[in-house]
Amino acid sequence: MNVTLRQLRAFVLVARLGSFTRAAQAMHVTQSALSLLVRELESAMDTRLFDRTTRAVALTVAGSEFFPQAQRILEDLETAIAGVHKLVAKEKGKVVVAAPLLLSNAFLPPILAAFHAKYPGIEVILQDTLTAGVLAHVRGGEADVGLGTFASSEADIAWTVLFAEAMVAAFPVSHAFATRKRLTWADLAGQPILALRGGSVFRDLTEAGFSSAGIPLRPVFEANYAGSLIGMAAAGAGVAILPGYATKVMDRETVRSLRLEKPVIDRQVALVHRAAGTLSHAAQAFVDFVVSMPR
């Protein structure tokens, strides 16, 4: 059966208006063209849908049975098209963002608040995870986009660098470093070191800093989360080596920090998504919004 939407619309208009003339006017076609559409529909369905006289048009039993269903089909189609238009206009949709705990705490909150104010119809779901889990979420399709610091670029992942920042040392306010204005990697010799666990890009950067100063890295404590190291530094357990953004979540009444120099070792924060395929309109809106924000 080959039934077209124009045939359905012609049928529904005639049934609603009770007139081929008025239905033709509503469709902006000639009455003969509209009559042809109805006859084609009746032929496809192998039944008469209207009883026609010179004075009136009335639905047949088959036409009365078919009318509410045809009307619903057209209404569902209009709703579906309107939904797509809203997606294209970025008035609705959903975007899932994967980010490490530190960026989720310190970097993303004002961005998410500003994005929601601009696009209130787009739902944002934040998957806060360890850095190592961000790419896995993006690759697996559990997240549309991800943020973080990653070891290297890869062919299946599209990257946009958002900003770079230096590694820092965090220590209790009572520490001798608290009176200094500058700090080098060599100054860490002999200090009890708190470091992020091996296998993370931050551990690699920490090891590079110690290696450049010619001193061994032997942490007294290790952790997966920068916040844990900040807590241990506040308790006087040692000097924590952290990405610069960790200072955003520090209590400056108990912990101070200084950028590590000679050399300054930067880490890059990037926004990533799958290189293959097309981002949803909601996800693309989020990417464009984050990339355009001043740092």
C-alpha positions, 0 to 999 in steps of 0.5 A: 500500500502506497499512502502519502502524507499529502493524501492523509492531509487531504482526507483529514481536511475534508473530514474536518471541514466537510467540504472539498472546496474549503479543504482545497483552499486550506491546502492551497491546491485546486479542488480537482487536485484535492479530489485526486488525492482523496481518490488515490487514497481510496484506491490504495485502501480499496474502499470509499472514505466519503459519501459525496452528494451535490450538497454534502460530504459525509464520512463512510463507515470506513472513513469514520473508522480511519479518521481518528487514526489518520489525524493521530498520524499527522499530529504525531508527525508534527510533534516529531518534527517540532521536537527535531526543530527544538533540538536543532535550535538547542532548546532541548536535549541532553549532554553527558560530561565526564570529568575528573573529580578535581575539575568537577569540583573546581572548574566545571561548576560556574561553566555548568551554571552559565550553560544552564542559564543560556540553554535551560532546556538542555539537561547536563549530566556530570560523570565525575570520575578519576582522570583515567576513566574519562577517556574510557567513558567517552570511547564507550559512549557513556559520555558525549564529551570529557575534560581532563589531562591526558598522556597523549593524543589518539586518532579516535579522539578529537582534542581541544586544549582549553588551558595550561597550568603549572604543577604546584607544591602544597604544604601546611601554613606552618611549613617553612615554605610558607614564607617563601615566594618561589619554590623549585623542584630542587627545594623538595629534596629531603621533604616528605612527599605526597604524590598522586598514584603511579599510572596517572599523567600527574604522577608522570609530570611529578616524576619528570620534575624530580628527575629534572632536579636530579633527586629521587621521588619516594613518596611517603603517601600516595592517593588517587584523588588530589583532595586526599593529598590536600587533606594530608598536607593540611594535617602536616603529613608532607608536601603534596605535588598537585596540578595548579587547579587543586589550589581552587579547593584548598582551605587557605587557612590551613594550606598554602601552595607555590608554583614549582619552577626550574623547570616549570612543568605545565599540564594541559587541560583538554576537552575531548570527544569521539572523532568519528560520528557527529555530536548531538546538537546539545553536545555541540552546544556544550563544546562550543560554549566551553571553548568560547569561555574566557580562561 
